[in-house]
Amino acid sequence: MSDKVVKTSDSEGNGGADWEEIPWMTIRQWQSVRQIHVLHREQHTEPLPDTNAPCNLHVLVRGRVSLPAGPCILRLTADDSYQAWLDGTWLGQGPAPAYTGRYPYQEYEIAGGRTVTLALHLYYQGKITRSCSGGDGRFGLWAVFCRGRQVTAACDESWRYRISSAYSGETVGYDTQFLENFDSRLWEEEWKEPGYDDSDWECLTEAKWADYHLVRQETQPLERRRAEPVSCRPVPGGILYDFGRERTGCFHAVARGRDGQHLILHYGEELDAAGRVRFEMRCNCRYEEQWTLREGSNVLHPWEYKAFRYVEVLGESEECPEDILTDCHVMERYYPMEEGLCSLACETDELGRIFEMCKNTVRCGTQEAFLDCPGREKGQYLGDAIITARAQVWLTGKTDMLRKCILDFIESSRVTPGLLAVAPGSFMQEIADFSLLFGALVLTDYDFTKDKDFLGKCYPTLAGMTDFYGQYRRADGLLENVAHAWNLVDWPENLRDDYDFALTRPVVGKGCHNVVNALWYGALIMKEKAEDILELSCEKTSGPVKEAFQKAFYRPEQKLFADSEVSGHCSLHANLYAACFGLMPKQAEDAYEALMLTPGRRCGIFPMYFALRGLARMGRYETLYRLLTREDDGGWRNMLREGATTCFEAWGKDQKWNTSLCHPWGSGAIPLMIEELAGIHPDPNALSGYRFCPRLPKQIEDFRLRVPLRGWLLEVVRERGAAATIIVRAAGQ
């Protein structure tokens, strides 16, 4: 360790500076790197300027500071990310992905009156990706020790760093992450300990380009939990570990080896026909890595998390890896979720198993954001988040992650008032369907909090989004030629029920089609609901749009809506959003119910959530339950039949060419069960904060649901087919 110690203020704070004025630091090699703006529309294919920055950069940093007596606060952040140890003990990781205009720092309580060593493992990914705002040439560190607002120590030019060459590998997913071929010969285990000699390391330099607006990260640190294998068995050349269910995390191991000895690591969500780990995964992630050992004891130090259940460790000779491995476990990571806080016990039609599968999916997929999947993209998609967030709020009783998500998309309005489909991230994607549903995300927060102030902060973005899409209005109020964004309708394409309109990319076919207009109407009524809550005097425009929609798309002879104004084909998708948002005439409700029950008519998991909400709106609860528990290959029970422990991206593994086996948009069964079947509806206008109107079908004899809501624990109980009752307890009882 260098002898130089950062100067500090005294115990009274004399000599301290305002912590917000402390500069960012970076490495010397970054002086020639160019910072760029990376967001551009998909149809704009011009190459981005070269940042001159390396990719997959791992940097180790050490700083030694003397702290005054008393409690201190460490405020810490980095771009892209960091892992931190204080005096060799794990401290935390972060920050949550964000845009520079609202970049989070985290706070750690540190006992003062001593000299401490902060060791940091920093990472710069360097690719354009959905998972973080990477590839922009911004790499740096900001660390400040404070008492109150007074700085007692800070990261400066005395802090030292070394670039680590222990990691190498190619990218997987959509340049989502680099594989980690780890070379233990190039790693020093003691680097984070206080007594380590870093005198030959380089000194940090000021990042004069830093353009961050820092905000305190309001979300909690991720939970880290050690998971042991539930079983292991030998395979030719190695050993296979089963960790019992899908996990999001890192595989850790300790091995005794020879210098230069190689182990091959395979990760997968399932086994192949031969009972081996399918590491060339369905979702197009090829999880194969190499671990190079040195003489003696070796510790595997993974950086990036993966989504997997199985791990296979293979040797390069006849020596079985089992003989040299002394510890193997997974360090699972997820946003805090108290295990027993929200649960369902019901064996009828596997309802309890569906609930648990969805719950584990939310656990795996809620990291520092609501991820579409924790493997291939690791991106927070607006549409996916609408479903995942509502499930996660029910499971945790908290809205902090929901609010972060909302603020992420509000921040994306700086790029386009029409909102991005995935945020935060450096890959710019726009999906009209998702943007038009933004109001559902905002109103979910109000449903559970009744916070008008926060709703008021969200309203300008909600209104700005509808104003932006208003540019496509024709005289009758309907939208046509919404050409700037992907018109999704459903995904994958084979689940669109033969939707009769050209959904070409990057520019949709010309004309006026159903789904984007049903969602347009939904966006308007959600905006008007927010205006009513906020007591804003605004023109109501949804009424004329409803009339125009019914005139353009309703087919009286079929009593259904058609896919476009010139089509006679009535797909599920042309009717499910109409049913959800109240566009369906009363005389069409029987036809909609019959359409939903027609064999061979299918939609994907995402629109099914809205389709079932539509049935509930019509009071067709028996049909809702029938579809929620359907036994064919178009429902949640098919996932269970195919061995799922988390929800798939499609109803079955083979229904999409690159099916993710952990996709939280499938967790919509949780709010459907809680709200539409058990009958607990969050209601900010009710004194209790909820309405209770159970709709459990007769075939459910025993049912016990427990959910948190606004400081209370609610239990809905049915025993032996009796009427459902609700029990209310204070949280903690």
matplotlib code that plots the C-alpha trace (Angstrom):
import matplotlib.pyplot as plt

x = [0.0, 1.2, 2.2, 0.1, -3.2, -6.0, -6.2, -9.3, -11.2, -11.2, -14.0, -15.9, -15.9, -13.4, -11.7, -14.3, -15.8, -19.3, -19.4, -21.2, -18.1, -15.8, -14.6, -14.9, -11.7, -10.6, -7.5, -4.6, -5.4, -8.7, -7.2, -7.5, -11.0, -13.8, -17.2, -20.1, -23.9, -25.0, -28.8, -30.1, -33.2, -33.0, -33.6, -30.6, -27.8, -24.9, -21.9, -21.3, -18.1, -15.2, -14.7, -11.2, -12.1, -11.3, -14.1, -14.4, -12.2, -11.6, -9.8, -8.8, -8.6, -7.4, -7.7, -6.6, -8.3, -8.3, -11.7, -12.6, -14.3, -18.0, -20.3, -19.4, -21.2, -19.5, -21.2, -20.0, -20.7, -19.0, -19.6, -20.3, -20.3, -18.3, -17.9, -16.5, -14.7, -13.9, -10.7, -11.1, -14.8, -17.6, -19.3, -21.6, -22.1, -23.7, -24.9, -28.2, -28.0, -29.0, -28.6, -26.0, -28.7, -29.9, -27.0, -27.3, -24.8, -25.1, -24.6, -22.8, -22.5, -18.9, -17.6, -15.1, -12.1, -9.8, -7.9, -9.7, -8.9, -11.5, -10.9, -13.0, -13.3, -14.5, -15.9, -16.4, -18.3, -18.0, -20.8, -24.1, -26.5, -29.9, -28.6, -26.8, -25.8, -22.5, -20.3, -20.3, -16.7, -17.6, -15.6, -14.9, -15.3, -16.7, -16.2, -16.7, -16.6, -18.8, -20.0, -23.3, -22.5, -18.9, -16.3, -13.9, -12.1, -12.5, -11.1, -8.3, -5.0, -3.5, -5.7, -4.1, -5.3, -4.2, -5.9, -6.6, -5.9, -7.4, -10.7, -11.2, -14.0, -16.5, -19.9, -23.2, -26.8, -27.1, -23.6, -25.2, -22.2, -18.7, -18.0, -15.4, -12.5, -10.7, -6.9, -6.0, -2.3, -3.1, -5.0, -3.7, -6.0, -4.7, -5.3, -8.2, -6.6, -5.4, -1.8, -1.3, 1.6, 0.2, 3.2, 3.8, 0.2, -0.6, -2.4, -5.9, -6.5, -9.4, -12.2, -12.5, -15.2, -17.5, -21.0, -23.1, -26.0, -25.8, -28.9, -29.1, -30.1, -33.5, -33.6, -32.2, -29.0, -29.4, -29.7, -26.9, -27.6, -25.5, -27.2, -25.8, -26.3, -29.3, -27.5, -24.4, -23.4, -20.4, -20.5, -17.9, -14.8, -16.4, -19.2, -22.7, -24.3, -28.1, -29.1, -32.7, -34.3, -33.5, -31.1, -29.8, -26.3, -22.7, -21.1, -18.3, -15.7, -12.4, -10.0, -6.5, -4.7, -1.5, 0.0, -1.7, -4.4, -7.8, -11.3, -14.3, -17.5, -20.9, -24.0, -27.5, -31.2, -32.0, -30.4, -30.2, -31.4, -28.2, -28.6, -25.8, -26.0, -27.4, -24.9, -25.8, -29.1, -32.4, -32.1, -28.9, -26.5, -23.6, -22.4, -19.1, -16.0, -12.5, -10.9, -7.1, -5.5, -2.2, -0.3, -2.1, -5.4, -7.5, -10.6, -13.0, -14.0, -16.9, -18.0, -21.2, -24.3, -26.0, -29.4, -29.0, -29.9, -27.2, -23.4, -21.0, -17.3, -15.1, -11.4, -8.9, -7.5, -8.5, -8.3, -11.9, -12.7, -14.5, -11.1, -9.8, -12.9, -13.2, -16.2, -18.9, -22.0, -24.0, -24.2, -27.7, -28.7, -32.1, -33.9, -35.1, -38.2, -39.2, -39.9, -43.1, -44.7, -46.8, -47.8, -50.5, -51.5, -53.9, -53.6, -56.6, -55.5, -51.9, -52.8, -50.2, -47.5, -48.3, -48.1, -44.7, -43.3, -44.3, -42.9, -39.5, -39.5, -40.0, -37.2, -34.8, -35.8, -35.9, -32.3, -31.4, -34.3, -37.3, -35.4, -37.1, -34.9, -31.7, -29.8, -30.1, -31.0, -31.0, -33.0, -35.8, -38.6, -41.5, -44.2, -42.6, -42.2, -46.0, -46.7, -43.6, -43.9, -47.5, -46.5, -43.5, -45.4, -47.9, -45.0, -43.1, -45.6, -43.2, -43.1, -39.4, -38.3, -41.5, -40.7, -37.2, -38.6, -41.0, -38.3, -36.0, -38.7, -39.4, -35.7, -35.9, -38.3, -35.2, -34.3, -37.9, -41.2, -42.6, -40.5, -38.0, -39.1, -36.1, -34.5, -31.9, -29.6, -27.5, -29.5, -32.3, -35.5, -39.0, -42.2, -45.5, -47.4, -45.2, -45.1, -48.9, -49.1, -46.9, -50.0, -50.5, -47.1, -47.8, -51.3, -50.0, -48.0, -51.1, -53.2, -50.9, -49.8, -52.4, -49.5, -50.8, -47.5, -45.6, -48.5, -48.2, -44.4, -45.2, -48.1, -46.0, -44.3, -47.6, -49.2, -46.0, -46.2, -49.8, -49.1, -46.2, -48.4, -51.1, -49.0, -50.4, -54.0, -56.3, -59.6, -61.6, -58.9, -57.6, -53.9, -52.5, -49.0, -47.3, -44.0, -41.3, -41.7, -42.1, -45.8, -45.5, -49.0, -47.5, -44.1, -43.1, -44.7, -46.2, -48.5, -50.1, -53.2, -52.8, -53.2, -54.1, -51.8, -48.3, -46.2, -43.0, -39.8, -38.4, -41.3, -44.9, -47.2, -49.3, -52.8, -54.9, -54.8, -56.6, -54.1, -52.2, -55.6, -57.0, -53.8, -54.1, -57.6, -56.2, -53.4, -56.0, -58.3, -55.3, -54.2, -57.7, -57.9, -54.6, -56.1, -59.2, -57.1, -54.9, -58.1, -56.7, -59.1, -58.3, -60.2, -61.5, -60.5, -61.1, -64.9, -64.6, -61.7, -64.0, -66.7, -64.3, -62.7, -66.0, -67.0, -63.7, -63.2, -66.4, -68.0, -71.6, -72.0, -69.3, -69.8, -66.0, -63.4, -61.3, -57.6, -57.8, -60.4, -60.2, -60.0, -62.6, -60.3, -61.0, -57.9, -57.6, -55.4, -58.0, -60.3, -58.3, -57.1, -60.6, -62.0, -59.5, -60.0, -63.8, -64.2, -66.2, -70.0, -72.2, -73.6, -70.1, -69.1, -70.4, -68.5, -65.3, -65.6, -66.3, -63.3, -61.0, -62.2, -61.9, -59.4, -56.4, -56.7, -53.6, -51.9, -48.6, -48.0, -47.8, -51.2, -52.8, -52.6, -54.7, -57.0, -57.8, -58.3, -60.9, -62.8, -62.7, -64.1, -67.0, -67.6, -66.6, -64.6, -65.2, -63.7, -60.8, -60.1, -60.4, -57.9, -55.5, -55.4, -55.8, -54.1, -53.2, -49.9, -51.2, -51.0, -48.9, -49.5, -47.8, -44.6, -44.9, -45.4, -42.1, -40.2, -40.3, -39.3, -39.6, -42.0, -40.9, -40.9, -43.5, -46.0, -43.6, -39.9, -40.4, -42.9, -40.1, -36.8, -34.8, -37.1, -35.9, -36.7, -36.9, -39.1, -40.9, -43.7, -45.2, -45.7, -49.1, -50.8, -49.9, -52.0, -54.7, -55.0, -54.8, -57.1, -59.5, -59.9, -59.2, -60.8, -58.3, -58.3, -56.1, -58.3, -56.9, -60.4, -61.3, -60.6, -58.7, -56.8, -58.5, -61.8, -62.6, -64.8, -63.8, -64.5, -63.1, -64.7, -66.6, -64.1, -61.6, -62.3, -59.2, -57.4, -55.1, -53.6, -51.4, -50.5, -49.0, -50.7, -50.0, -48.6, -51.2, -51.1, -54.3, -55.2, -58.0, -59.1, -61.6, -61.9, -63.9, -65.7, -67.1, -67.4, -64.0, -63.2, -60.5, -58.3, -56.5, -53.4, -50.8, -47.5, -45.1, -47.8]
y = [0.0, 3.5, 5.6, 8.5, 9.0, 11.3, 14.4, 14.8, 17.4, 17.4, 16.0, 19.3, 19.2, 22.1, 22.1, 19.9, 20.7, 20.2, 16.6, 17.4, 19.3, 16.3, 15.3, 11.9, 9.9, 7.6, 5.8, 7.4, 5.3, 7.0, 10.4, 9.4, 8.1, 10.0, 10.3, 10.0, 9.9, 6.4, 6.5, 6.6, 5.1, 1.5, 2.6, 4.9, 2.5, 5.0, 3.7, 5.5, 7.5, 5.5, 6.0, 4.6, 2.7, -0.9, -3.4, -5.9, -3.8, -4.9, -2.5, -2.9, 0.2, 0.8, 3.8, 4.3, 7.0, 8.2, 8.9, 11.1, 9.7, 9.1, 7.7, 8.5, 7.9, 6.6, 7.8, 5.7, 5.1, 4.1, 3.8, 1.1, -0.6, -1.6, -4.2, -2.9, -4.3, -2.4, -3.8, -7.0, -7.5, -7.4, -4.0, -3.9, -3.5, -1.1, 1.3, 0.5, 1.1, 4.7, 7.5, 10.2, 12.8, 10.9, 8.8, 7.1, 6.9, 4.5, 5.2, 3.0, 3.6, 3.5, 3.6, 6.4, 7.0, 4.7, 4.3, 2.1, 0.6, 0.7, -1.9, -1.6, -3.9, -1.6, -2.7, -1.2, -3.4, -1.2, -2.5, -1.0, -3.0, -3.1, -3.8, -0.6, 2.7, 1.3, 1.8, 5.6, 6.0, 6.9, 5.0, 6.4, 6.3, 8.7, 8.1, 10.5, 9.9, 12.4, 13.5, 15.2, 17.3, 17.8, 15.8, 13.9, 12.0, 11.4, 9.4, 11.4, 11.1, 9.2, 6.2, 3.5, 1.1, -1.8, -3.2, -6.9, -9.3, -12.3, -12.1, -12.8, -14.0, -13.4, -11.8, -13.7, -12.5, -9.3, -8.2, -8.4, -9.7, -11.1, -14.7, -15.0, -17.2, -16.7, -17.2, -17.6, -17.2, -13.6, -12.8, -11.9, -13.0, -10.5, -7.4, -6.1, -6.6, -3.6, -4.7, -5.4, -3.6, -1.5, 0.8, -0.3, 0.4, 3.5, 6.6, 7.6, 10.9, 13.3, 12.5, 16.1, 15.0, 13.8, 15.1, 13.2, 14.6, 12.5, 11.4, 9.2, 5.7, 5.0, 1.3, -1.2, -3.2, -6.6, -9.6, -12.1, -15.6, -18.7, -21.6, -25.1, -27.8, -30.1, -32.9, -33.7, -36.7, -37.7, -37.3, -38.3, -36.2, -34.2, -33.6, -32.0, -29.9, -29.2, -26.2, -27.2, -24.4, -21.5, -19.1, -15.6, -15.3, -16.5, -19.9, -19.9, -22.6, -23.4, -25.9, -27.3, -27.6, -27.7, -24.6, -24.2, -26.8, -26.1, -26.7, -26.1, -24.7, -25.3, -23.4, -24.2, -23.9, -27.5, -30.8, -32.2, -35.7, -37.3, -35.8, -33.3, -29.5, -27.7, -24.9, -23.8, -22.4, -21.9, -18.2, -18.0, -17.7, -20.1, -20.4, -22.2, -20.8, -21.9, -21.7, -21.8, -22.9, -22.1, -24.3, -24.9, -23.4, -21.4, -19.3, -18.6, -14.9, -14.4, -10.9, -10.9, -12.9, -15.5, -17.3, -21.0, -24.1, -26.6, -26.3, -28.9, -28.8, -30.8, -31.6, -31.8, -35.2, -38.4, -36.6, -36.0, -32.4, -33.7, -34.7, -31.2, -29.1, -28.3, -26.0, -25.3, -23.0, -20.3, -16.8, -16.0, -12.3, -10.6, -7.6, -8.0, -10.2, -11.6, -15.2, -15.8, -12.4, -13.3, -16.9, -19.1, -22.6, -24.2, -27.6, -27.3, -27.2, -26.6, -23.0, -22.9, -24.3, -21.6, -18.9, -20.2, -20.5, -16.9, -15.8, -17.3, -15.7, -12.2, -13.0, -14.0, -11.2, -8.3, -7.2, -3.5, -3.1, -5.2, -7.3, -8.8, -11.8, -12.2, -14.0, -12.8, -9.1, -8.1, -5.1, -3.2, -3.2, -1.0, -3.5, -6.3, -4.1, -3.3, -6.9, -7.7, -4.5, -5.2, -8.8, -7.5, -4.9, -7.6, -10.0, -7.4, -4.8, -2.1, 0.3, 1.5, -0.6, 0.4, 4.1, 3.7, 2.0, 4.8, 7.4, 5.5, 5.8, 9.5, 10.1, 8.4, 11.2, 13.4, 11.3, 11.2, 12.3, 9.1, 7.1, 4.3, 0.7, -0.3, 2.0, 2.7, 1.4, 2.3, 0.5, 2.7, 0.8, 2.2, 0.0, 1.8, -0.8, -0.3, 3.5, 3.7, 1.5, 3.8, 5.1, 1.6, 1.7, 5.1, 4.2, 1.0, 3.3, 5.3, 2.2, 1.1, 4.4, 7.1, 9.5, 12.4, 14.2, 11.5, 11.1, 14.8, 14.4, 11.6, 13.4, 15.7, 12.6, 10.8, 13.8, 14.3, 10.8, 11.1, 14.4, 12.8, 10.0, 12.5, 13.5, 10.4, 11.3, 11.6, 13.6, 11.0, 10.7, 7.3, 6.8, 5.7, 5.1, 5.0, 4.6, 5.7, 2.7, -1.0, -2.0, -5.2, -6.6, -9.8, -11.6, -14.0, -13.5, -17.0, -16.2, -13.2, -15.3, -14.4, -10.6, -9.1, -6.1, -5.6, -5.3, -4.8, -3.4, -1.0, 0.9, -0.6, -1.0, 2.0, 2.3, 2.2, -1.0, -2.1, -2.9, 0.4, 2.2, 0.1, 0.9, 4.6, 4.7, 3.0, 5.6, 8.4, 7.0, 6.4, 10.0, 11.3, 9.2, 10.8, 14.3, 13.5, 12.4, 15.6, 17.7, 19.1, 20.7, 19.1, 18.3, 14.7, 13.2, 9.5, 9.6, 10.5, 7.9, 5.2, 6.0, 6.1, 2.8, 1.0, 2.5, 1.5, -2.0, -3.5, -6.2, -6.7, -10.0, -11.5, -9.3, -8.8, -6.3, -6.8, -6.3, -3.3, -1.0, -2.9, -6.4, -8.9, -11.1, -10.9, -12.0, -12.4, -9.3, -7.1, -7.9, -8.5, -4.9, -3.7, -5.9, -4.8, -1.0, -1.1, -0.7, -3.9, -3.4, -5.3, -7.4, -8.5, -9.9, -13.5, -13.5, -12.4, -15.1, -17.7, -16.4, -16.8, -20.4, -21.4, -24.2, -23.2, -19.5, -18.3, -15.3, -14.9, -14.5, -10.7, -10.0, -12.8, -10.8, -8.1, -10.6, -12.1, -8.6, -8.1, -11.2, -9.9, -6.5, -8.4, -10.5, -13.7, -15.1, -18.8, -18.4, -16.4, -19.2, -21.8, -20.1, -19.3, -23.1, -24.5, -27.8, -27.6, -26.1, -22.5, -21.8, -21.8, -25.5, -26.4, -24.7, -26.8, -29.9, -29.0, -28.8, -25.0, -23.5, -20.0, -18.7, -19.1, -16.4, -18.4, -21.0, -23.8, -24.3, -24.9, -22.1, -19.6, -20.0, -18.5, -19.0, -17.6, -20.0, -17.1, -14.3, -12.3, -11.1, -14.5, -13.4, -11.8, -14.8, -13.4, -10.1, -12.0, -14.5, -11.9, -9.3, -11.1, -14.5, -13.8, -10.4, -8.1, -4.9, -2.0, 1.0, 4.3, 5.7, 3.0, 3.8, 0.5, 0.9, -2.1, -3.6, -7.2, -9.0, -12.7, -14.6, -18.0, -20.7, -23.5, -26.2, -24.6, -26.0, -25.1, -21.8, -19.7, -16.5, -14.1, -10.7, -7.4, -4.2, -0.7, -2.0, -4.8, -8.5, -9.7, -13.4, -14.8, -18.2, -20.7, -24.1, -27.0, -25.0, -22.4, -18.7, -17.0, -14.8, -12.1, -11.8, -8.6, -8.4, -5.6, -6.2, -8.2, -10.3]
z = [0.0, -0.8, 2.2, 0.9, 2.8, 1.6, 3.8, 5.8, 7.7, 11.4, 13.6, 13.4, 9.6, 9.3, 5.9, 4.3, 0.9, -0.4, -1.5, -4.7, -6.0, -5.7, -9.2, -10.9, -11.4, -14.2, -15.4, -17.3, -20.4, -20.7, -21.7, -25.4, -25.2, -26.8, -25.1, -27.5, -27.6, -28.6, -28.9, -32.5, -34.2, -35.4, -39.0, -38.9, -39.7, -39.9, -37.7, -34.4, -33.9, -32.6, -28.8, -29.0, -25.8, -25.1, -24.3, -21.4, -19.2, -15.6, -13.3, -9.7, -7.5, -4.0, -1.8, 1.8, 3.9, 7.6, 9.0, 11.9, 14.9, 14.7, 12.0, 8.4, 5.1, 2.0, -1.2, -4.1, -7.8, -11.0, -14.7, -15.8, -12.4, -9.3, -6.6, -3.3, -0.3, 2.9, 4.6, 2.7, 3.6, 1.1, 1.1, -1.9, -5.7, -8.1, -9.2, -10.8, -14.6, -15.5, -17.9, -17.1, -16.6, -13.5, -12.4, -9.0, -6.2, -3.2, 0.5, 3.0, 6.7, 7.8, 11.4, 11.8, 14.0, 11.9, 8.7, 6.1, 2.8, 0.1, -2.7, -5.9, -8.9, -11.7, -15.1, -18.5, -20.9, -24.0, -26.2, -27.3, -25.2, -23.7, -20.2, -19.4, -20.9, -22.2, -25.2, -24.8, -23.7, -20.1, -17.5, -14.1, -10.3, -7.8, -4.0, -1.1, 2.6, 4.5, 7.8, 7.0, 3.9, 4.8, 3.0, 5.2, 2.4, -1.3, -4.2, -5.8, -7.6, -4.6, -5.2, -7.3, -9.9, -12.0, -15.2, -14.7, -17.6, -15.8, -17.8, -21.5, -23.7, -26.5, -26.1, -25.7, -26.2, -28.1, -27.0, -23.6, -21.7, -22.2, -21.3, -18.5, -19.3, -16.0, -15.5, -11.9, -12.7, -13.5, -10.3, -6.9, -4.1, -1.6, -3.7, -1.7, 1.8, 3.8, 3.9, 0.2, -1.5, -4.4, -4.7, -8.3, -9.4, -11.4, -9.9, -11.0, -12.9, -13.0, -15.5, -16.7, -19.2, -16.5, -17.3, -14.7, -12.7, -9.5, -7.5, -4.5, -5.4, -3.7, -4.4, -2.0, -2.5, -4.1, -1.9, -2.2, -1.1, -1.2, -2.9, -2.6, -5.3, -4.5, -6.3, -8.3, -10.4, -12.5, -16.3, -18.8, -18.0, -15.2, -12.8, -13.2, -10.5, -10.2, -8.2, -8.0, -10.0, -12.3, -10.6, -11.4, -10.1, -10.3, -9.9, -7.4, -6.9, -5.2, -6.7, -6.1, -9.4, -11.4, -13.1, -16.4, -15.8, -17.5, -16.4, -18.7, -17.3, -18.9, -17.7, -18.8, -17.9, -18.9, -19.8, -23.3, -24.4, -23.2, -19.7, -20.2, -19.6, -22.7, -22.6, -26.2, -24.8, -26.5, -25.9, -28.1, -25.1, -25.4, -21.8, -22.1, -20.2, -19.4, -16.0, -16.0, -12.7, -11.1, -8.8, -5.5, -4.3, -6.8, -6.3, -9.2, -9.3, -11.6, -12.4, -14.4, -13.5, -15.7, -15.8, -15.3, -13.2, -14.1, -14.1, -15.6, -14.7, -17.1, -16.9, -19.7, -18.7, -16.9, -13.6, -12.5, -11.5, -8.5, -7.0, -7.2, -6.4, -2.8, -2.9, -5.5, -5.0, -6.6, -5.2, -6.2, -6.5, -6.6, -5.5, -1.9, -1.6, 1.8, 1.1, 3.1, 2.7, -0.3, -0.9, -2.2, -1.1, -3.5, -5.2, -7.5, -11.1, -10.0, -9.1, -6.3, -8.6, -11.2, -8.5, -7.2, -10.8, -11.4, -8.1, -8.8, -12.2, -10.6, -8.2, -10.9, -13.2, -10.8, -10.4, -10.4, -12.9, -14.1, -16.7, -19.7, -19.1, -17.0, -19.9, -23.5, -23.2, -19.5, -20.5, -18.8, -21.5, -20.7, -21.8, -19.8, -16.8, -16.7, -15.8, -13.8, -11.7, -10.7, -9.7, -7.8, -5.8, -4.7, -3.8, -1.8, -0.7, -1.9, -4.8, -4.7, -7.8, -9.6, -9.1, -10.3, -13.4, -14.0, -13.6, -16.0, -18.7, -17.8, -18.3, -21.7, -22.7, -23.0, -26.1, -27.5, -26.0, -27.4, -24.9, -25.5, -25.4, -23.2, -20.6, -19.4, -22.0, -25.0, -27.5, -28.8, -29.5, -29.9, -29.7, -30.1, -28.1, -25.1, -25.1, -25.3, -22.2, -20.1, -18.2, -16.8, -15.1, -13.6, -12.4, -10.8, -8.4, -7.6, -7.1, -4.3, -2.8, -3.5, -4.0, -6.0, -5.8, -7.6, -10.1, -10.7, -11.5, -14.0, -15.7, -18.0, -19.5, -19.9, -21.6, -23.7, -24.9, -26.0, -27.7, -29.6, -30.9, -31.6, -34.7, -36.4, -35.9, -38.8, -38.8, -36.8, -34.1, -35.0, -35.7, -39.0, -40.4, -37.0, -38.8, -36.3, -34.0, -34.2, -34.1, -32.1, -31.8, -30.4, -30.2, -31.5, -34.9, -35.1, -32.1, -33.9, -34.8, -38.5, -37.8, -41.1, -41.4, -42.7, -39.5, -41.3, -39.7, -39.3, -40.9, -40.5, -43.5, -44.5, -43.2, -40.1, -38.0, -34.9, -32.1, -32.2, -32.0, -29.2, -27.3, -28.3, -26.8, -23.7, -23.4, -23.6, -20.9, -18.6, -19.2, -18.5, -15.3, -14.1, -15.0, -13.0, -10.0, -10.3, -10.8, -14.1, -16.5, -19.8, -23.0, -23.0, -26.4, -25.7, -26.5, -30.2, -30.6, -29.1, -31.6, -34.5, -33.4, -33.3, -36.7, -38.4, -37.0, -35.7, -37.8, -36.8, -38.6, -36.4, -33.4, -33.3, -34.3, -37.4, -37.7, -40.0, -41.4, -44.7, -43.3, -42.4, -40.3, -36.6, -34.7, -30.9, -30.8, -32.6, -29.7, -26.5, -26.0, -27.0, -24.3, -21.7, -22.3, -22.6, -26.3, -26.7, -27.2, -24.7, -27.6, -28.5, -25.2, -25.9, -29.2, -27.5, -24.9, -27.6, -29.5, -26.5, -26.1, -29.8, -30.3, -32.3, -31.7, -29.8, -28.6, -26.7, -23.0, -23.0, -24.6, -22.7, -19.6, -21.2, -22.7, -19.3, -17.8, -20.6, -19.5, -15.9, -17.0, -18.6, -15.5, -17.3, -14.3, -15.0, -18.5, -17.1, -14.7, -17.4, -19.6, -16.6, -15.8, -19.4, -19.9, -23.6, -25.0, -24.7, -21.0, -17.8, -17.0, -20.2, -18.9, -15.7, -17.8, -19.7, -16.4, -15.8, -12.5, -14.1, -16.8, -20.4, -23.0, -24.9, -23.7, -24.7, -25.3, -29.0, -29.7, -30.4, -32.2, -29.3, -26.3, -23.0, -20.2, -17.7, -18.9, -16.2, -18.5, -17.8, -14.1, -14.9, -13.4, -10.0, -10.2, -12.0, -9.2, -6.5, -8.0, -10.3, -8.5, -4.8, -5.2, -3.6, -5.7, -4.7, -4.4, -3.4, -2.9, -0.3, 3.4, 3.7, 0.4, -1.2, -2.2, -1.5, -4.1, -4.3, -7.6, -6.8, -8.9, -7.2, -8.0, -5.7, -2.2, -0.3, -1.0, 1.2, -0.2, 1.8, 0.4, 1.8, 1.1, 2.5, 5.8, 6.3, 5.6, 4.0, 3.9, 1.7, 2.9, 1.6, 3.4, 2.1, -0.5, 2.0, 1.2, 0.9, 3.8, 4.4, 7.5, 8.1, 10.2, 10.9, 9.1, 11.3, 13.0]

ax = plt.figure().add_subplot(projection="3d")
ax.plot(x, y, z, "-o")
ax.set_aspect("equal")
plt.show()
